[in-house]
Amino acid sequence: MRKDIHYPADQCVKCTICVEHCPVVKVTDKFLGPKQVGPDFQRFRSDGETPHDISLEYCTGCRICDVVCPSGVNISELNTKAKIALKKEKGISIRDRLLSHAYMFGHLGSIAAPATNTFMKSKALRWISEKLLHLEKDLRYPSYTSEPFERWIEKYSFQSEKKVAYFYGCFTNFNDPDLGKAVVKVLERNGYQAVFPKQNCCGLPLLGNGDIREARKLAMENLEGLFKAADQGLKIIYSSTSCGMMIRDDYATYLDLQEAERLSEHLVEVSEFLWGLYEAGELDTDFQEINMVLPYHIPCHLRSLGIGFPSIDLMGLVPGLEVDELGTYCCGLAGTYGFKEEKSDIANAIGGELAELLLKSDAEFAASDCEACRMQIENLSNKKAVHPIKIILRAYGLDKKEDEDEDED
Amino acid sequence: MNYDVVVIGAGLGGLMSGITAAKEGKKVLIVGKGIGIITIFTGTIDYLGHYPPEGIRPLDSPREGIAELIAKNPDHPYSKVGMNFIEGGVTAFKEAAESGGVKYVGDLDRNFLLPTAVGTIKPTSLLSSSMAAGDLRDEGDVLICGFQGLRDFYPAYMAHNISTLTVEGVELPHFRGRTIDLKLGAGSSGMTSLTLARKFDDPDFLEGVSMALYENVRDGERIATPAVLGLRRGDEVIKYIEKVVKTKIFETPTLPPSVSGYRLYKALEAVVRSLGVKLLLGYEVTTAKVEKDRVLEVTISMGKREMLVGGKAFVLATGGLVGRGIGSSETNLVEPIFGLDVTGPKTRSEWFNKSFFDPAGHPINKVGICVDENLLPMIKNKKPRFVNLFVAGAQLCGYDALKEKSGGGVTISSSYKAGVMASSL
């Protein structure tokens, strides 16, 4: 048994359950499927052999294969490691480097947000991105905010004995600061003061594009701040399921940062944290009614985190609110995947079932815990998509206040 | 977190137990390491194909066979479950499947005799309505239609093999095989049944295939196809084709991936969701916290962390040796979560008889956990180890599903009873 390859490849009994559930296989034959490129090919990979199969590129990294496998094979890990090796051999394109460095544009983008957003929508950029960079031309890119979350927290003043650390991630920081504010306010309502460890992008987009070196740099920056929080005995809350998965599992698995494993005791997804309070009888459940049937999509990385679906339970406490878990697997966007020209049709086809269900629903908005899923929901349907915490914020009647605050500003 | 009933295992048995308990109004959690074999098996439920197991001719009535079996063999799972719960399980299963969108037909009074994809004859009791016209005793010769590019389904091979068989007292129809080229442009490795089934959901594709089938079928024939006739549209696809071809058509389950198994899984999953059962997939239950003869909590391994889940009652439906509900080493057989007694040959040299086709079967196929009439696991076959842990499905001891053709029936019956018993606490 080789140490560098986890032996479960040999546990595969070729049952094809992972193939049945793979969202990519469902819509294209360009991907041979998780079994073939995973445990099947693994037998032929050795130090001298690299995985030449280009089909690997089409894996979205959703990890549903791991979830359904009855034999405990770490299929997605085999595939991701092979993909990294392939990138090492072939190199990473400029387009993929750009996409995976979106967090850097965040800094730039927010300095000149209106101009950036106009530019992002402009025909010139569209032309450049489509023709030169092979990016999908019809996809809406997330818009940048003029006040990143990290600037808002400088003004944040609530003090409490009870503290939790909050890893908000770069999307919250640059694209959806309202989510960060919502998390902070909901915590505050329950007596918790959020503190903010020094942080940067979690590195998942880089890992997804095979750029291990850059991902590792970011990871080490993050670990410094997160270890400090952990050493103070703080829980570390995250509101992006993908960031949470990256830090808790992938730093050790792919970036050779085994020390990250000690964070697993501290890392808690935000709804999971609040549900924990509820179970201990400590959650403020003075919710206002929200009368609607809310379509809710489970993000793949929430599934792979293995913490259950706490936001469904949490939103279930709101009177009048019926959470309609859509039963959909993978929205198709898969981080940077759907932004790539050659993959955008596949991404949209994967999201087809989700789109169909969303279009059938009368709701004005839908919910999901992952920013990429929310982007895709907005791309595929006429609905806005929100993080479940924003629903909780509204049930507390705190969303109105926020608008007023902004008016005053 | 606390539940009324915690079901461990998310295969056919786990889902049935969970659905049963939820219908009794209980707060239910189903937790599974994966989704078991449910999506790769044929989706047909065998209750009792052969009894005594050595019998060559399939049983006509599983009900009569089961009654005889219960009278003669008190250690068999059917004897522990009892006829009432066996009947109840049939009804509960058919109701659940239908409310999830897959209609099942059949009962305990009759074994259908179905042709298989490798050309053998399979006795089975409950089957999706899409297979119902396949009984070999029914009128009509059979045109087996395969599709060019589909992997692992060979009509001529199937027809030839069946033509060599006889069943006492039954005049078998004539079979002929045809492979239709639908110009699918399948890659060199071919297409799986699941990929092809998705195409049948497209009305244009369906129209084309129906015409091709019509051109190939002769008067007086019914048509057998691989089980690929649509994934999401239920009976509509078959009804449409039958209107075009003007004869009966039926599906034959394929090698994995199995469309018929996948449809059943999706149906039961939908029911689970509509009943508000929490379904956690990809999670392994590792250990249990017990106090004397009660299970208090189980530990679910969640990535690198653990979660404790409490319950009033627990159902263990983690499968047998193949499904790893029972673990093995060179010298031992174990039930890994609760450390229950496993009855069967401990050392591997005792697992098999000398002849592969030994009419008595092999000792390893009968290993499992022995239970009392409430499905509680026993210590050395004397008294229950726990009073709130019920065992169901393939990990029960004392039967040979392969020889008897009783796997699905034992799973449905015992998991239904386990669901009822767990709800009564």
HADDOCK unambig.tbl for C-alpha pairs under 7 A between the chains (distance, minus, plus):
assign (segid A and resid 15 and name CA) (segid B and resid 40 and name CA) 6.95 0.50 0.50
assign (segid A and resid 15 and name CA) (segid B and resid 256 and name CA) 6.68 0.50 0.50
assign (segid A and resid 16 and name CA) (segid B and resid 256 and name CA) 6.52 0.50 0.50
assign (segid A and resid 16 and name CA) (segid B and resid 257 and name CA) 5.78 0.50 0.50
assign (segid A and resid 17 and name CA) (segid B and resid 39 and name CA) 6.76 0.50 0.50
assign (segid A and resid 17 and name CA) (segid B and resid 40 and name CA) 6.92 0.50 0.50
assign (segid A and resid 17 and name CA) (segid B and resid 257 and name CA) 7.00 0.50 0.50
assign (segid A and resid 20 and name CA) (segid B and resid 257 and name CA) 6.60 0.50 0.50
assign (segid A and resid 26 and name CA) (segid B and resid 195 and name CA) 6.77 0.50 0.50
assign (segid A and resid 66 and name CA) (segid B and resid 282 and name CA) 6.90 0.50 0.50
assign (segid A and resid 67 and name CA) (segid B and resid 34 and name CA) 6.19 0.50 0.50
assign (segid A and resid 67 and name CA) (segid B and resid 281 and name CA) 6.02 0.50 0.50
assign (segid A and resid 67 and name CA) (segid B and resid 282 and name CA) 4.06 0.50 0.50
assign (segid A and resid 68 and name CA) (segid B and resid 34 and name CA) 4.26 0.50 0.50
assign (segid A and resid 68 and name CA) (segid B and resid 35 and name CA) 5.54 0.50 0.50
assign (segid A and resid 68 and name CA) (segid B and resid 281 and name CA) 6.62 0.50 0.50
assign (segid A and resid 68 and name CA) (segid B and resid 282 and name CA) 5.89 0.50 0.50
assign (segid A and resid 69 and name CA) (segid B and resid 34 and name CA) 4.88 0.50 0.50
assign (segid A and resid 70 and name CA) (segid B and resid 33 and name CA) 5.86 0.50 0.50
assign (segid A and resid 70 and name CA) (segid B and resid 34 and name CA) 3.98 0.50 0.50
assign (segid A and resid 70 and name CA) (segid B and resid 35 and name CA) 6.03 0.50 0.50
assign (segid A and resid 70 and name CA) (segid B and resid 36 and name CA) 5.60 0.50 0.50
assign (segid A and resid 264 and name CA) (segid B and resid 304 and name CA) 6.30 0.50 0.50
assign (segid A and resid 264 and name CA) (segid B and resid 305 and name CA) 6.65 0.50 0.50
assign (segid A and resid 265 and name CA) (segid B and resid 305 and name CA) 6.62 0.50 0.50
assign (segid A and resid 305 and name CA) (segid B and resid 303 and name CA) 6.51 0.50 0.50
assign (segid A and resid 306 and name CA) (segid B and resid 283 and name CA) 6.57 0.50 0.50
assign (segid A and resid 306 and name CA) (segid B and resid 302 and name CA) 4.95 0.50 0.50
assign (segid A and resid 306 and name CA) (segid B and resid 303 and name CA) 6.07 0.50 0.50
assign (segid A and resid 307 and name CA) (segid B and resid 302 and name CA) 6.17 0.50 0.50
assign (segid A and resid 308 and name CA) (segid B and resid 280 and name CA) 6.20 0.50 0.50
